[in-house]
Amino acid sequence: MCTNKTIDIDSLLRSKMGDKANMVPRFLANWLKRILHEDEVNAFLWESRNEKGVPWLQRCVEYLGMDLQVEGMENLPPANDGRKYTFVSNHPLGGIDGVALGALIGKHYDGNFSYLVRDELMFLPGLAPLCIPINKTGKQSRAFPAMVEAGFASDKHMLMFPAGLCSRRQKDGTIRDIPWTKTFVAKSIETHRDIIPIHFGGQNSDKFYRIANLCKALHIKFNIAMLFLVDEMYKNRNKTFRITIGKPIPWQSLDKSRTPMEWAKTIQDKVYNLQK
Protein backbone atom coordinates (compact mmCIF):
# COMPACT_ATOMS: atom_id res chain seq x y z
CA MET A 1 0.00 0.00 0.00
CA CYS A 2 1.34 3.44 -0.96
CA THR A 3 1.99 5.61 2.06
CA ASN A 4 3.81 8.41 0.29
CA LYS A 5 2.72 10.40 -2.76
CA THR A 6 5.48 11.31 -5.16
CA ILE A 7 2.88 12.67 -7.55
CA ASP A 8 0.31 14.87 -5.82
CA ILE A 9 -1.81 16.87 -8.25
CA ASP A 10 -3.48 18.92 -5.52
CA SER A 11 -0.13 19.97 -4.04
CA LEU A 12 1.25 20.68 -7.51
CA LEU A 13 -1.64 22.98 -8.33
CA ARG A 14 -1.19 24.82 -5.03
CA SER A 15 2.55 25.23 -5.62
CA LYS A 16 1.97 26.65 -9.10
CA MET A 17 -1.15 28.71 -8.46
CA GLY A 18 -1.21 29.52 -4.74
CA ASP A 19 -4.66 30.45 -3.44
CA LYS A 20 -5.98 30.47 -7.01
CA ALA A 21 -5.72 26.67 -6.98
CA ASN A 22 -9.03 26.68 -5.10
CA MET A 23 -10.63 28.08 -8.26
CA VAL A 24 -9.69 25.01 -10.29
CA PRO A 25 -12.91 22.99 -10.75
CA ARG A 26 -12.83 19.68 -8.90
CA PHE A 27 -13.72 17.80 -12.07
CA LEU A 28 -10.64 19.24 -13.78
CA ALA A 29 -8.33 18.27 -10.92
CA ASN A 30 -9.82 14.77 -10.92
CA TRP A 31 -9.34 14.55 -14.68
CA LEU A 32 -5.66 15.44 -14.25
CA LYS A 33 -5.29 12.76 -11.59
CA ARG A 34 -6.89 10.22 -13.88
CA ILE A 35 -4.93 11.13 -17.03
CA LEU A 36 -1.68 11.13 -15.03
CA HIS A 37 -2.64 7.85 -13.32
CA GLU A 38 -1.78 9.39 -9.96
CA ASP A 39 -2.73 6.37 -7.83
CA GLU A 40 -1.15 3.74 -10.08
CA VAL A 41 2.12 5.61 -10.56
CA ASN A 42 2.44 6.42 -6.87
CA ALA A 43 1.81 2.77 -5.97
CA PHE A 44 4.60 1.66 -8.32
CA LEU A 45 7.01 4.34 -7.11
CA TRP A 46 6.39 3.28 -3.53
CA GLU A 47 6.89 -0.41 -4.29
CA SER A 48 10.15 0.33 -6.14
CA ARG A 49 11.36 3.00 -3.69
CA ASN A 50 14.47 1.04 -2.69
CA GLU A 51 15.76 0.66 -6.25
CA LYS A 52 17.81 3.24 -8.12
CA GLY A 53 19.38 3.56 -11.53
CA VAL A 54 19.47 0.56 -13.86
CA PRO A 55 17.73 -1.87 -11.45
CA TRP A 56 14.86 0.62 -11.25
CA LEU A 57 14.71 0.85 -15.06
CA GLN A 58 14.61 -2.94 -15.30
CA ARG A 59 11.82 -2.98 -12.74
CA CYS A 60 9.91 -0.50 -14.92
CA VAL A 61 10.31 -2.72 -18.00
CA GLU A 62 8.89 -5.64 -16.03
CA TYR A 63 6.05 -3.55 -14.60
CA LEU A 64 5.07 -2.36 -18.07
CA GLY A 65 5.28 -5.86 -19.51
CA MET A 66 7.55 -4.71 -22.34
CA ASP A 67 8.79 -7.43 -24.70
CA LEU A 68 11.98 -5.99 -26.22
CA GLN A 69 13.21 -7.60 -29.42
CA VAL A 70 16.73 -6.29 -30.00
CA GLU A 71 18.59 -6.51 -33.28
CA GLY A 72 22.21 -5.48 -33.73
CA MET A 73 23.52 -6.18 -30.22
CA GLU A 74 26.83 -6.98 -31.89
CA ASN A 75 27.07 -3.28 -32.82
CA LEU A 76 27.32 -2.23 -29.19
CA PRO A 77 31.02 -1.61 -28.46
CA PRO A 78 32.52 -3.65 -25.62
CA ALA A 79 32.04 -2.25 -22.14
CA ASN A 80 35.73 -2.49 -21.32
CA ASP A 81 37.29 -0.86 -24.40
CA GLY A 82 38.12 2.31 -22.49
CA ARG A 83 36.15 4.59 -24.81
CA LYS A 84 32.99 6.64 -24.33
CA TYR A 85 30.05 6.78 -26.73
CA THR A 86 26.99 8.84 -27.55
CA PHE A 87 23.83 6.79 -28.08
CA VAL A 88 21.10 8.56 -30.03
CA SER A 89 17.59 7.34 -30.78
CA ASN A 90 14.28 8.42 -32.17
CA HIS A 91 11.67 9.11 -29.50
CA PRO A 92 8.35 7.60 -30.60
CA LEU A 93 6.74 7.07 -27.20
CA GLY A 94 8.05 9.96 -25.12
CA GLY A 95 8.81 7.95 -22.00
CA ILE A 96 8.92 4.18 -21.94
CA ASP A 97 11.24 4.09 -24.95
CA GLY A 98 13.75 5.95 -22.79
CA VAL A 99 13.17 3.50 -19.95
CA ALA A 100 13.73 0.51 -22.23
CA LEU A 101 16.87 1.90 -23.85
CA GLY A 102 18.26 2.92 -20.47
CA ALA A 103 17.73 -0.60 -19.16
CA LEU A 104 19.43 -2.05 -22.25
CA ILE A 105 22.42 0.32 -22.33
CA GLY A 106 22.71 0.31 -18.56
CA LYS A 107 22.91 -3.48 -18.37
CA HIS A 108 25.54 -3.67 -21.13
CA TYR A 109 27.70 -0.91 -19.61
CA ASP A 110 27.12 -1.73 -15.94
CA GLY A 111 25.16 1.46 -15.30
CA ASN A 112 27.88 3.73 -16.66
CA PHE A 113 25.73 6.16 -18.64
CA SER A 114 23.75 9.36 -18.26
CA TYR A 115 20.57 10.63 -19.88
CA LEU A 116 20.04 14.15 -21.12
CA VAL A 117 16.39 14.55 -20.14
CA ARG A 118 13.76 17.19 -19.54
CA ASP A 119 13.99 18.37 -15.95
CA GLU A 120 10.38 17.34 -15.23
CA LEU A 121 11.62 13.76 -14.92
CA MET A 122 13.87 14.55 -11.98
CA PHE A 123 10.96 13.96 -9.59
CA LEU A 124 11.34 10.21 -10.20
CA PRO A 125 13.71 9.07 -7.43
CA GLY A 126 14.78 5.89 -9.22
CA LEU A 127 15.62 7.72 -12.43
CA ALA A 128 17.22 10.88 -11.08
CA PRO A 129 20.72 9.40 -10.40
CA LEU A 130 21.11 8.72 -14.14
CA CYS A 131 19.93 12.10 -15.37
CA ILE A 132 21.36 15.40 -16.50
CA PRO A 133 18.27 17.62 -16.44
CA ILE A 134 17.53 19.98 -19.31
CA ASN A 135 15.58 23.17 -18.81
CA LYS A 136 16.10 25.64 -21.65
CA THR A 137 13.69 28.11 -20.10
CA GLY A 138 13.32 29.54 -16.65
CA LYS A 139 15.94 29.91 -13.95
CA GLN A 140 18.09 26.97 -15.06
CA SER A 141 18.38 28.03 -18.69
CA ARG A 142 21.72 29.79 -18.16
CA ALA A 143 23.19 26.61 -16.66
CA PHE A 144 22.10 24.44 -19.60
CA PRO A 145 25.31 24.72 -21.70
CA ALA A 146 27.51 24.03 -18.67
CA MET A 147 25.46 20.98 -17.70
CA VAL A 148 25.70 19.54 -21.21
CA GLU A 149 29.42 20.32 -21.28
CA ALA A 150 29.94 18.52 -17.97
CA GLY A 151 27.98 15.51 -19.17
CA PHE A 152 30.03 15.03 -22.30
CA ALA A 153 33.27 15.73 -20.46
CA SER A 154 32.48 13.00 -17.92
CA ASP A 155 33.57 9.38 -18.08
CA LYS A 156 30.02 8.22 -18.71
CA HIS A 157 28.34 7.22 -21.95
CA MET A 158 25.58 9.60 -23.06
CA LEU A 159 22.08 8.52 -24.07
CA MET A 160 20.10 11.17 -25.92
CA PHE A 161 16.88 11.80 -27.81
CA PRO A 162 18.02 14.70 -30.00
CA ALA A 163 14.49 15.67 -31.02
CA GLY A 164 13.76 16.77 -27.45
CA LEU A 165 10.09 15.85 -27.93
CA CYS A 166 8.39 12.59 -28.75
CA SER A 167 7.60 11.88 -32.38
CA ARG A 168 4.70 13.49 -34.24
CA ARG A 169 2.52 12.30 -37.11
CA GLN A 170 3.66 13.89 -40.36
CA LYS A 171 1.45 15.06 -43.22
CA ASP A 172 2.09 11.81 -45.08
CA GLY A 173 0.85 9.81 -42.08
CA THR A 174 4.26 8.57 -40.93
CA ILE A 175 5.38 8.86 -37.32
CA ARG A 176 8.68 10.70 -37.13
CA ASP A 177 10.71 12.95 -34.83
CA ILE A 178 10.89 16.66 -35.43
CA PRO A 179 14.34 17.70 -36.78
CA TRP A 180 17.13 16.72 -34.42
CA THR A 181 19.26 19.37 -32.77
CA LYS A 182 22.99 19.51 -33.45
CA THR A 183 24.26 19.35 -29.85
CA PHE A 184 25.04 15.64 -29.90
CA VAL A 185 27.11 16.04 -33.07
CA ALA A 186 29.16 19.02 -31.90
CA LYS A 187 29.82 17.59 -28.45
CA SER A 188 30.63 14.10 -29.73
CA ILE A 189 33.25 15.56 -32.07
CA GLU A 190 34.65 17.75 -29.31
CA THR A 191 34.95 14.86 -26.82
CA HIS A 192 35.95 12.19 -29.38
CA ARG A 193 32.88 10.01 -28.90
CA ASP A 194 31.69 7.71 -31.66
CA ILE A 195 27.92 7.85 -32.14
CA ILE A 196 25.75 4.74 -31.91
CA PRO A 197 22.44 5.14 -33.82
CA ILE A 198 19.40 3.30 -32.46
CA HIS A 199 15.89 2.96 -33.83
CA PHE A 200 13.03 2.24 -31.44
CA GLY A 201 9.85 0.91 -33.06
CA GLY A 202 6.52 1.97 -31.65
CA GLN A 203 3.88 4.69 -31.63
CA ASN A 204 1.31 6.36 -29.43
CA SER A 205 -2.43 6.51 -30.00
CA ASP A 206 -4.17 8.40 -32.80
CA LYS A 207 -5.70 10.61 -30.12
CA PHE A 208 -2.26 11.71 -28.94
CA TYR A 209 -1.16 12.75 -32.43
CA ARG A 210 -4.42 14.60 -33.09
CA ILE A 211 -3.96 16.63 -29.91
CA ALA A 212 -0.29 17.36 -30.70
CA ASN A 213 -1.01 18.48 -34.25
CA LEU A 214 -4.02 20.54 -33.20
CA CYS A 215 -1.89 22.44 -30.67
CA LYS A 216 0.69 23.07 -33.37
CA ALA A 217 -1.97 24.33 -35.79
CA LEU A 218 -3.38 26.67 -33.14
CA HIS A 219 0.13 27.89 -32.19
CA ILE A 220 -0.38 26.86 -28.57
CA LYS A 221 3.03 27.15 -26.91
CA PHE A 222 2.28 24.90 -23.94
CA ASN A 223 2.94 21.26 -24.78
CA ILE A 224 -0.54 19.96 -23.93
CA ALA A 225 0.23 16.59 -25.53
CA MET A 226 2.85 16.02 -22.82
CA LEU A 227 0.05 15.71 -20.25
CA PHE A 228 -1.12 12.55 -22.02
CA LEU A 229 2.24 10.75 -22.07
CA VAL A 230 1.62 8.83 -18.84
CA ASP A 231 -1.73 7.68 -20.19
CA GLU A 232 0.00 6.64 -23.42
CA MET A 233 2.51 4.68 -21.35
CA TYR A 234 -0.26 2.62 -19.82
CA LYS A 235 -1.86 2.11 -23.23
CA ASN A 236 1.46 0.66 -24.41
CA ARG A 237 1.71 -1.90 -21.60
CA ASN A 238 2.30 -5.55 -22.53
CA LYS A 239 3.38 -4.79 -26.08
CA THR A 240 6.35 -5.92 -28.15
CA PHE A 241 8.89 -3.33 -29.29
CA ARG A 242 11.66 -3.74 -31.83
CA ILE A 243 14.98 -2.05 -31.08
CA THR A 244 17.56 -1.88 -33.86
CA ILE A 245 21.14 -0.88 -33.07
CA GLY A 246 23.22 0.45 -35.96
CA LYS A 247 26.95 0.38 -36.51
CA PRO A 248 29.03 3.02 -34.69
CA ILE A 249 29.63 6.28 -36.55
CA PRO A 250 33.26 7.37 -35.99
CA TRP A 251 33.49 10.91 -34.73
CA GLN A 252 36.32 11.52 -37.22
CA SER A 253 33.88 10.95 -40.10
CA LEU A 254 31.81 13.96 -39.01
CA ASP A 255 34.06 16.33 -40.92
CA LYS A 256 33.55 19.87 -42.16
CA SER A 257 32.02 18.74 -45.43
CA ARG A 258 28.71 19.30 -43.61
CA THR A 259 27.60 21.52 -40.77
CA PRO A 260 26.72 19.92 -37.41
CA MET A 261 23.04 20.52 -38.20
CA GLU A 262 23.42 18.73 -41.54
CA TRP A 263 25.20 15.84 -39.84
CA ALA A 264 22.36 15.67 -37.30
CA LYS A 265 19.86 15.29 -40.15
CA THR A 266 22.05 12.67 -41.84
CA ILE A 267 22.23 10.62 -38.64
CA GLN A 268 18.51 11.03 -38.02
CA ASP A 269 17.85 9.64 -41.50
CA LYS A 270 20.27 6.80 -40.79
CA VAL A 271 18.31 5.92 -37.66
CA TYR A 272 15.04 5.72 -39.60
CA ASN A 273 16.71 3.59 -42.27
CA LEU A 274 17.45 1.02 -39.57
CA GLN A 275 13.77 0.06 -39.47
CA LYS A 276 13.81 -1.07 -43.11
N, C-alpha and C positions, 0 to 999 in steps of 0.2 A: 504493500500500500504506500502511495506517495505521501510523504509528510513534509515535503519542501517543494515549492513551486519556482522552478527556474523561469518559466514563462508565466507571467501574470498580467493579463490584458488590462485589468482594472488599474493595477499599479502603474503600468506603462502609460495609460491614458492620463493618469494624474500627474506623472512626471513630465509629460509633454505639454499638458494643457492647464495644469493647476486646478483652480476652482472651476474653470470652464468645463472640466471633465464631467461634472454633474449634469451638464446640458446635453451630453451625448445620449441619445435614446437607448434605453435598455436593449431593445431588439437589435440595434446596431452593434453594441458591445457583445451581445450573445452571438451574433453572426460572426464577428471577428474571432471569438473563442472557438467557434465551430470550424471555420475555414482554416484556422491555424492549429486545429486539433490540440487545443491546450491540454486537456486531460490526458490524452494518449501520449503526447510528447513528454509531458512532465513525468508520467509513470515510467516511461523508458529511461529518461535521464536519471531518475531516482534509482532504478534497478541497476543501471550501469555506472553509478556514481563513483565507484572505486577503480574504474578503468580509465586510462589516459592514453592518448596517442594512438599508435597502430592497433593495439588490442581493442580500443574503443571503436575504431573504424571497422574492424573485423566483426565486432559485436553488432554494429549497425547493419552490415551486409547480411548477417544471419537474421536479425530482427525483420529486415525488409524482404527476406526470402529471395534475394537476388541470385540468379543462376548466371555466373559470368563465364562466357566461352571466349577464351583468350587465344588469339592467333599471333604468331611472331614473337613468342617469348625468347627465342634465340637471338632476337635483335636487342634485347636488354644487355648492356655491357655488364661485365662481371662486377660484383660488389667490391672486390678487393683490388681493383686495378689502379687505385690511387688517384683517379680522375673524378671530376664533378661534371654533372650533366644538367641540362634544362629539358624537362619533359613538358611538351605542349599538346593540348587536346582541344577538340571542339567541345561545346558545352550544351548538349541537346536538352538536358533535364534540369539544369540549374541547381542541383544539389546532390542527389544520390549518385550522379556520375562522378562527382568529386570524391565522394565517400568511397566508391568502388575503386577508383584509380589510386587513391591514397592507400587503401588496404593492399592493393597489388604492389605498388612501388615500395611502400613501407615494408612489406614482408621481404621483398627481394633485397632491399638495401638496409635491412635491420633498423628501420625507423629513422634512417639518416636522410631526411628530406624536410623541406618546408613548403607550405602553400603560400602563394600570394592570393589573399581572399578579401572580399568585402568585409569591412569591420563589423557589420551586423552579426557575423558568425562567431565573434569572440565571446558571446554569452554562453556558448556551448563548452562546458568545462572539459569534456573529453577531447575536444578538437583544438582548443586554444593553444596547447603547447606546441602544436605543429604549424601555427599560423603566423604570417606576417600580415597584419591588417592593412587594408587599403581604404583610405577615405580621402578622395580628391576634393572634397568640399568641407566646409566647416573648419573647426579649430585645428584639426590634424593635417590639413591640406599642405601646409608648409613643410611638414615633416615627411611627406610622401616620398620625395626623391631620395632622402637620406635613408629611409627604411628599405627601399628597393635596393639601394647601393649596398647597404649592410647585408642584405639577404644574399645577393650575388657574390659578395666578397667573402661570405662565410664558407665553411667546409661542408656545407650541406647541399644536396641536390635540390633543384627548384622544380616544383610542379605548378604549372600555370594554365589558365584558360584565357588566352590573349584577347578574346572578344570582350571580356568583362561582364557580359550579360549572357543569359541562356539564349539558345537559338530562336529564330523567328521564322514564320512561314513566309516564303518569298512569293512574288507575283505569279511565278510559274508553278506554285504549289509545293515546291521542295522546302525541306526544313534545313536551314543553314545559319551559321553564325553571322553576325554583322562583321564588317571588316576588322581584322585583327590589328591591334596596336603594335608599334614597332619596338617597344621596350625590351621584349625578350630577345630580339635580334641584336640590338645595340649592346645590351649587357652581356649576352653570351659571347659576343666577339671580344668585348673588353676583358672578360674574365676567363677567356679560353675554354669555354664550355661547348662541347658538341651538343646538338639539339636532337632529341628523340621525338619524332612525330607519332601521335596516337590518335586513332579514330574510335569514338565511342558511339555505338549504334543505339538509337532509341529516340523517342519523341514524347511530348506531352499531349494533352487532349486538344481536340479542335476548339473547345471553349477557351482554353488558355491562349491559343494563337489569335482567336477572334478578339479577345480583350486587349492583347498586346498591340495588335494592328489598329484597333479602334483608337486606342490612346495615342498612337503615333499619328494617325490621321487628324485627330483633334488637337494635336500639339500639346498634349498634357505632359508636363515635365515630370510629375511624380510617377514613378514606376509602379502603377497599380497592379500590373501582372505579377509583380514580385510577391504580393500578398497571397497569391494562389499557389505558390511553389510548394508549400508544405502539403496542401491538399493534393497537388500533382504527385508528390512523393508517395502518398498513400495509394493513389490510383495505380502507381507503377509497382506496387508490391507483388511479389511472387511471379515476376516476369524474367525472361531470359534476355541477356544483353550480350552483344558481340563486341569485343574489344580487339582492335587490330593495331599491333605495334610495328611501326616502320623502321627501316634501317637508319642508324645515326647519320646526321648531317654534320660533317666536320665544320667547325667554326671557321677554318681557313678558307672554305669554299664560299663563304659569304663576303665576297670581295666588293670592290667599289664599282663593279660593272652595273650594280643596281643600288638604289638607296635602301636604307633599312626598312622603310615602308613597303617598297617593292619586294624585298626579300620576305617580309611578313606575309604578303599576299601569295607569293610563290609557295611558301611553306603551308599556308592555309589550304591552298589548292592541293598540295601533296597529301595533306591529311585526308581530304575528302576523296582523293583517288584511292586511298587505302580500302575504302568500302567496296570497290569494284572487283 
